[in-house]
Amino acid sequence: MKIIAVRFFVASSGNEPVREWLKSLSRDDRRTVGEDIKTVEIGWPIGMPLVRKMDAKLWEVRIHLSDARIARVLFTVAGADMVLLHGFIKKSDKTPANDLKLAKTRRDDVLREQKGGK
């Protein structure tokens, strides 16, 4: 039974960046990402090693892909929804500042929208 439901962040242009990023991955990698996100859906709140808090109301799902690659899906929680904000393949130990900044901006948009503002 899901504790929290997943939805994709929708940009003002109408596109869903995380859905588009997922489509760029191989079938096996998409399956791995999906399984880890499902684990969060049914186990929320969940911590390390799968989920790490990055900032106020911002977490990352830590995903191990094929060929020793790692991916991250950054998300926020809005009401009963886990909103997937940004996904990327991680290439260094530290989360790139531009990826974190993008996720924070999207988080702020989602939370503002939830409160009824635009």
Salt bridges, closest charged atoms under 4 A:
GLU16 OE1 - ARG19 NE 2.47
ASP28 OD1 - ARG31 NH1 3.09
ASP29 OD2 - ARG69 NH2 2.25
GLU41 OE2 - LYS2 NZ 3.21
ASP55 OD1 - LYS104 NZ 3.86
ASP55 OD2 - ARG107 NH1 2.65
GLU60 OE2 - ARG52 NH1 3.85
GLU60 OE2 - ARG62 NH1 3.35
GLU60 OE1 - ARG72 NE 3.42
ASP81 OD2 - ARG7 NE 2.91
ASP99 OD1 - HIS86 NE2 2.57
ASP108 OD1 - ARG107 NE 2.95
ASP109 OD1 - ARG112 NH1 2.98
